[in-house]
Amino acid sequence: MSKMVRLHAVQKQYAPGRYALQDITFELDRGEFAYITGSNGAGKTTLLKVLFAMEKVTGGTILVNNREVSTLPRNKVSLFRREVGFVFQDFKLLPDLSVGENVGLPLEIRDMKKSEIQHRVSGALQLVGLGDRGNDYPGNLSGGEQQRVAIARSIVGKPVLLLADEPTGNLDNRTAREIMSLFNEIHEMGTTVLIATHDDALMTEYPARVIELDRGKIIADRDAGMSPAFGQEQRKEF
Amino acid sequence: MNRSVKRIVQDFRRHPWIHLVSVITLAISLFILGGFFLVSRNVQHIAEAPGAEVSGTLYLKAGLTDTDVNTLKDRLQAKPVVHTVTFKSKASVAEELKDFLSRYRNEPVVGTELFPDVMEIQFKQGTSNEAIGALRVDIQSFPEIEEVDFSEDWLVQYGKFRQFAGILGVVLMICVVLGTSFVIANFMGMRHQSRREEVDIIRLIGAEEKFVLTPFLMEGVAEGILGATGAVMGLLFARSLMGGMLSVQWSSLLGIKSWLFLSLPQTMLVYLIGVLMAVSGAMVIFLRTQERNAR
């Protein structure tokens, strides 16, 4: 199976001796679902940021969908980001745009026809269960609904890879489960999904491969269904 | 292009106060600048008005007969640089003075019996200072004339003043443009804070720089045009107020019937500077967001 993500010896150093990521090497298959986990400061967010070309690595190589991200010139970053969806913990919705306008923004950026935008926005909102809230504004929605809008925005452009940084971090348990179900649904539609989280309960309820980080290094990489202790022993060699 | 226009209209609706303050700041700055142009143009207008041409007053000796006066008038009128010659008897001069003073107070004017008869000369337009100087020497030798008072000295001083005012004006204009640009740049900095998150999010979902920049530039152009229009309207209003004042007292004194408005090139310059200032401010915001996003 061809690989969607390939990281080899990736390093991110903020200052001499201060590593956010060290020797990160792993691969994700196309259509795979995986978690990145670890305690606060382990490097989860930094890893997602380098995958999304929000930060440059100081060493190693990153291939996403066969595109070299670590050396991507600045003028190509925007085009690359259209292939990858990103769901932020704080949603990053534009408060002055309606739900429909927020979701349609990635398509407007691509200069799509209005009718096509409407069609795809409607489909994405239906998928996240907000088909009738297109004219509402983010301020009128609950946290869970706002996260659904953010997910709809991230998938409306049909990305090959969906990254999510603590997408349930600001949500209650019930809403968090609804959001995880949604990610599962998106994954079942064929999208590769990589979620950064430290919520063990959710990872147990929605089992998938888990890549565990600690102080910028991978300390475990276990397949779905393996216990954390088992995963430690089964750490993959690259 | 349509989408950019739509986004700008949406943004003006969403943040009306930010845009309003921005337009008002520009309008005030351009009003000051346009006001300078307006003053400069009208000073020039006054200088070029027929009433401000060199004129002269000849104080006649006492005891001249009507024949003497008429002969003198004909001799003066025959001079090639003279346009008109008007005789005013001491009585009419005193009467004019009484009329003038009675507008302000009702007290008798004393000492009018000491006034001499006078002849007022108006020179032809474009008469050089040299020709006027030569005529002064010529006229001073006339036996009927006691004293000659020409205004060419004032004009020489006025010419020097205009030269000085021109230099001062350029310096002032540069100061005004720099000062207002500073105010606008700071204001744009505040606006940048309010737009930063929006721009960051748009970039994160894959917007190219063109998509981010275009609305900023078009907003700048729109604000520049609106600000300049506000300034021009304000200047028109100021001119109409000044016009009322002119018609009452100053018209005859300054020799002009109305104040001029900005010339077409000056008006276009006000618009151009407005658009440039607003676009520069918009570019400052854009570049600041770009710095932040530099990876």
Chai-1 contact restraints between the chains, C-beta under 6 A:
chainA,res_idxA,chainB,res_idxB,connection_type,confidence,min_distance_angstrom,max_distance_angstrom,comment,restraint_id
A,K56,B,R295,contact,1.0,0.0,6.0,A-B,restraint_1
A,S78,B,G206,contact,1.0,0.0,6.0,A-B,restraint_2
A,S78,B,E208,contact,1.0,0.0,6.0,A-B,restraint_3
A,R81,B,G206,contact,1.0,0.0,6.0,A-B,restraint_4
A,R82,B,G206,contact,1.0,0.0,6.0,A-B,restraint_5
A,K92,B,I201,contact,1.0,0.0,6.0,A-B,restraint_6
A,L94,B,E198,contact,1.0,0.0,6.0,A-B,restraint_7
A,D96,B,R14,contact,1.0,0.0,6.0,A-B,restraint_8
A,P106,B,I205,contact,1.0,0.0,6.0,A-B,restraint_9
A,P106,B,G206,contact,1.0,0.0,6.0,A-B,restraint_10
A,I109,B,G206,contact,1.0,0.0,6.0,A-B,restraint_11
A,I109,B,A207,contact,1.0,0.0,6.0,A-B,restraint_12
A,I109,B,F211,contact,1.0,0.0,6.0,A-B,restraint_13
